[in-house]
Amino acid sequence: MEYIKKNFTDIIAWTGSASILSAYIFHKSEIIQNTNTLDIMNMYGSLAVGYICYLKKTWQPLFLNCSWFIVGLISLIKKNLFEI
């Protein structure tokens, strides 16, 4: 059971990191034009990496990822409120 739990957190960490990196690459190369998608990718990535930081009690990157999540959330809310 411990083996499954360890691998599950590794999967979360790697998919979160890949999500943040992919969102950056998609934004810079203009592959994805929908900024809501990029915000969601950044939010998922920062939440996933933040979760791992919390489990490992690494507070500086946890603070950074919580901040990044809030930035993505505010961006998503502002864009969708003004589109209505």
NORRAWO-V976151 format. One record per residue. N is the residue number from 1. RES is the residue in one small letter. SS is DSSP state (H for helix, E for strand, L for the rest). PHI is phi in degrees with one decimal (none if undefined). Layout:
N & RES & SS & PHI
N & RES & SS & PHI
This chain:
1 & m & L & none
2 & e & H & -63.2
3 & y & H & -61.2
4 & i & H & -65.5
5 & k & H & -61.1
6 & k & H & -62.7
7 & n & H & -67.2
8 & f & H & -62.8
9 & t & H & -67.5
10 & d & H & -64.8
11 & i & H & -63.6
12 & i & H & -59.8
13 & a & H & -62.4
14 & w & H & -68.2
15 & t & H & -68.3
16 & g & H & -66.3
17 & s & H & -62.6
18 & a & H & -64.2
19 & s & H & -66.2
20 & i & H & -64.3
21 & l & H & -63.4
22 & s & H & -63.8
23 & a & H & -61.2
24 & y & H & -65.1
25 & i & H & -63.8
26 & f & H & -62.6
27 & h & H & -67.4
28 & k & H & -67.9
29 & s & H & -91.2
30 & e & L & 58.0
31 & i & L & -71.2
32 & i & L & -108.9
33 & q & L & -90.0
34 & n & L & -75.5
35 & t & H & -72.7
36 & n & H & -61.6
37 & t & H & -62.3
38 & l & H & -65.5
39 & d & H & -62.9
40 & i & H & -65.9
41 & m & H & -61.5
42 & n & H & -65.1
43 & m & H & -66.2
44 & y & H & -61.5
45 & g & H & -61.1
46 & s & H & -68.5
47 & l & H & -67.1
48 & a & H & -66.3
49 & v & H & -68.1
50 & g & H & -61.5
51 & y & H & -62.1
52 & i & H & -65.0
53 & c & H & -61.7
54 & y & H & -62.8
55 & l & H & -61.3
56 & k & H & -91.4
57 & k & L & 57.6
58 & t & L & -104.0
59 & w & H & -77.2
60 & q & H & -64.4
61 & p & H & -68.8
62 & l & H & -64.6
63 & f & H & -59.7
64 & l & H & -60.7
65 & n & H & -71.3
66 & c & H & -64.7
67 & s & H & -63.5
68 & w & H & -64.4
69 & f & H & -62.5
70 & i & H & -64.4
71 & v & H & -60.7
72 & g & H & -63.2
73 & l & H & -65.6
74 & i & H & -62.0
75 & s & H & -60.8
76 & l & H & -63.7
77 & i & H & -65.8
78 & k & H & -62.2
79 & k & H & -65.2
80 & n & H & -80.2
81 & l & H & -71.5
82 & f & H & -83.8
83 & e & H & -85.4
84 & i & L & -70.8
